[in-house]
Amino acid sequence: WMFTGSEDKTIRICDLRAPRWQRQYECPAAVTSVALHPNQTELISGDQNGNVRVWDLQANGCMQEIVPDGDVPIRSVAVASDASMVVAGNNSAKVFAWQPSSGEYTPKSLTETRHDGYLLKCVISPDVTRLVTCSSDKTVKIWNLNSDRLDDMDP
């Protein structure tokens, strides 16, 4: 199956074998990023109003809403391959991280990425040891996730 997030304020899910969308979730703002949790029963979305939402596909609705930095738009969300961490990056070049536990997403850390522009994308490495961020300032930063905070690994 496939999922999308859109400026029309929706998240849509379809089975590629079917002729139309199977589910549609309404959001109050344009959806800027969507990631599938490894358990394949949750979607994580970020939106233009600065919200990160956890969508429970079994319950068919939003199970949690997180507003990490007021109304600063979220640009990118990512989920670790082992489900140990969810990250979101925003227009202020900040990265927020959460550790999912017992159905609730609890904050792990917050950091300035030292980018001079807004964040475009954040990606967690498959082995969950690095976080890569890229920005409108045309730079890429690589962060070490093995410490309590995100340590810039740039020379």
ABEGO torsion letter per residue (X at the ends): XBBBBBAAGBBBBBBAABABBABBBBBABBBABBBBBAAGABBBBBBAAGBBBBBBAAAGBBABBBBAAEABBBABBBBBAAGABBBBBBAAGBBBBBBBBGGBBBBABBBBAGBABBBABBBBBAAGABBBBBBAAGBBBBBBAABABBBBABX
